[in-house]
Amino acid sequence: MRTASRGFSPLDERWGLTRSVYAPQWARQLVWLSSLLPYAQVVEVVERIGHRRVASASIWRQVQRYGERITAQVQREQETVSIERTILPTSGVDHSQVKGISLDGGKVHLRGEGWKEFKVGAVFDVVPCPYQDPETREMVERARAQHIAYTAVIGPPEQLGPGLWATAVRQGVPRARDSVVVADGAEWIWHLVRDYFPDSVQILDWYHACEHLAQAGQALYPGDDPAAQRWYRGRQGDLFQGRIHAITLPLELQGLSEQAAYFHKHKRRMRYQEFREYGYPIGSGTVESGIKQCKARLVGAGMHWSRLGAERMLTLRTAVLSHRFDHLWHAAAQAPPPI
């Protein structure tokens, strides 16, 4: 069959392969596994468990072929949702499930370009779960992320927007009565949130806020680490309770207006006690986990990617992490091949 033989090479014959390894069902497993492991490890797994020998170059060709088709399918879905966004009705039945959105960036090494940023968006259900407070030892409820879906791009923030919106629509964010965005203080994040999720509650990641609080302490007491630490610990409670003036006033009195400006700017995103009482997450660990899981495949020892290869692998990786790989595979198979 013509489609089964595409990508077969003399190298494969030298490895003792048959053309049957290029059947779509077999290729699907190779591509799926390649999104989890480097090609050399895929070769070992297939030989040990599947009892077949496959050249890593052959696996790479399958990933490029099907990665191109799945990427095209993702883009088609995004274009459809983007059109629907302009005509999405404002009325309808809302649902009570709180939805969360989080964004962040990581780095990947591209051949001829050096280290470039890839951006990841995560959309998830916010679910209360029992948690033992480490100080009081009491059981309390804390927000956790479930049913997480990821999208990612290598490029500027505006390229992430369509994929993030399409993911949000699939996850039911536009129909949610309540949604929340948790992220660090990067400007590009909040510009994107303003454009796509203007009605969502905005929360600055607690750990990033604490980092800036510690930096403010160092600025107040340069060269005196014990004093800086005492100030930091004393103001941490103020930060949690949203008493931002208790932080900014001493900074401004010492002429540290730049340090104070950060807290003024994000004041409405720092009402942590209130956010927690409402059952919202105050940390962006969900998207940071997504960044790490993408880097686990893209940033291994000695890995230098072409831009196109990295983009396709990023699409495959997030499809697997979001449990959408099989859906996209079948949808891509029914669509016309990319031109």
Beta strands, then each sheet from edge to edge (+ up, - down):
strand 1: 99-110
strand 2: 114-132
strand 3: 139-154
strand 4: 179-183
strand 5: 201-204
sheet 1: 3+ 2- 1+ 4+ 5+
end
